[in-house]
């Protein structure tokens, strides 16, 4: 699925803070993944387990905002087979010079026609409950993406700026670039270079956790759907001083280690990969090792 990272790609990632690749998913795989979105946002979870966050529901939320789910891998094996792939984990570890890769969380994004912006931000700002709180993410397009279609956009070289605070408004801000511009000004950058990602369905972008990115409104008459694997080092632990409002619920009292059931190891340089993954992804077992019902 994901070819090894070349030296040239490693240098590009180090320089720009992001790395674009095309055709990491086949057209059929992208189509199968898209087909799961209707089910997930309708509350139909193949494993019987709800995701950790469902940030849009029909009849509750406006139709013109970007729909988001966090940790759909727990709810849907079709998406999990992409998000938990071993080759994705190895690519992330290479880019960040880690001994291995854990999944921190995933994001499922569905920006409908007319869908509003997502504020420009740095992912690592939201991960203060992790030590070290450095991340790399793999954003995967499930539809062809265009600058006018609300695709993800990156600020080239911004991974070298200091880590800022969480932004004031993530969903549908009036000015999605506001905090990014302020950060650029502090760094003496008067004209930050913003790069919209235009790739066919199945293309992806790896980005550093400090890289400023976001997306503007979808001005086209087609949706923009994507999935994101946010990854951390296999050696990551819970912070002893900072609590994550949602994900610290998986921490045991007095223990900063991370349970692989909730933060699985995708790849490690000693050959380790979380033991349950192959049976879970092949649907031989359901959540928690229970055999799925037929």
C-alpha positions, -999 to +999 in steps of 0.1 A: +000+000+000+027+025+010+061+021-006+092+028+015+103+064+020+132+073-003+161+096+007+148+122-017+114+121-001+129+123+034+148+154+024+116+170+009+096+162+041+124+178+062+124+209+040+087+214+035+070+198+065+048+176+042+052+150+014+027+143-014+022+109-029-003+098-055-020+064-060-014+049-025-049+034-027-065+018-057-096+032-072-116+002-059-102+007-023-110+044-024-145+036-036-150+010-008-139+035+018-162+062+005-191+038+007-187+035+045-192+072+052-230+071+049-232+042+073-208+058+099-226+091+099-259+073+102-247+057+134-243+022+118-210+007+132-199-026+118-181-037+149-209-026+173-185-001+189-191+037+184-161+059+175-146+081+202-160+113+186-189+119+162-189+156+154-218+157+130-252+141+131-281+146+107-309+167+121-287+180+149-259+199+130-260+223+100-256+207+066-229+232+055-202+222+080-175+197+076-185+163+091-159+146+113-155+113+131-125+104+153-114+068+157-136+052+130-111+023+130-127+009+161-161+010+143-153-001+108-129-027+095-130-014+059-114+019+070-093+002+097-075-019+070-062+014+055-055+033+087-037+005+105-016-008+076+019-019+085+035-001+056+019+032+066+034+027+101+069+020+086+067+051+064+058+073+094+086+059+115+111+066+087+099+102+082+102+110+120+132+087+128+112+067+153+118+031+164+082+024+154+047+039+150+015+039+171-018+052+159-027+082+181-062+086+165-078+088+131-101+114+115-128+109+090-137+141+071-167+147+048-169+182+034-202+185+014-208+210-014-208+244+002-191+229+033-174+255+055-138+258+063-117+241+090-093+264+108-056+263+101-038+246+130-009+224+142-019+189+151+007+186+179-011+214+198-039+190+205-017+162+218-002+177+250-014+146+268+013+126+249+050+124+257+068+132+234+040+152+218+054+150+183+033+135+155+031+128+118-001+124+100-011+107+067-041+125+050-056+103+023-080+117-003-110+095-012-123+119-039-103+138-065-093+171-048-092+206-061-082+240-047-118+253-050-131+221-035-120+227+001-089+204-001-064+204+027-037+231+024-003+233+040+020+262+049+054+252+035+082+252+061+059+260+090+069+229+109+100+248+119+079+275+137+073+271+174+044+250+186+014+273+192-018+269+213-050+252+200-069+275+177-099+294+189-124+278+164-117+246+146-150+241+128-164+268+104-143+298+117-150+332+101-113+335+092-097+300+089-062+315+085-063+339+115-040+321+140-017+309+112-011+345+101-003+356+136+022+328+140+038+337+107+041+373+118+059+363+150+084+344+128+088+374+105+071+356+076+052+382+057+039+360+029+035+324+041+034+300+011+001+281+012+000+249-009-034+234-018-033+196-023-047+186-056-044+148-060-066+121-075-087+099-052-062+075-035-035+101-032-021+111+002+000+136+021+022+130+051+026+160+073+046+169+104+027+176+136+040+211+137+030+220+101+002+245+099-027+233+077-064+235+073-090+238+046-113+264+031-149+262+019-159+237-007-170+258-037-177+229-060-208+208-064-191+175-053-181+163-018-146+161-005-140+130+016-108+120+033-094+098+061-064+107+083-041+085+104-025+106+131+005+087+144+030+090+172+062+071+182+058+035+194+077+047+225+051+074+233+035+075+268+008+094+286+019+127+301+023+128+339+010+163+341-014+170+311-047+153+307-065+148+273-102+154+278-111+124+257-082+101+252-068+101+287-098+079+296-076+051+283-049+057+309-046+034+339-041+052+373-004+056+381+007+041+348+018+062+318+021+033+294-003+030+265-025+000+260-021-014+224-058-022+223-065+016+221-032+029+206-020+000+184+015-004+172+014-005+134+051-012+128+083-014+149+119-019+138+122-051+159+093-067+140+066-061+166+031-052+155+001-053+179-010-090+180-047-085+176-045-065+144-043-092+117-074-111+131-093-079+137-086-065+102-095-098+085-127-099+106-119-132+122-125-115+155-147-085+165-139-058+191-122-072+222-116-105+206-152-115+204-161-135+173-184-114+150-220-125+147-233-136+113 
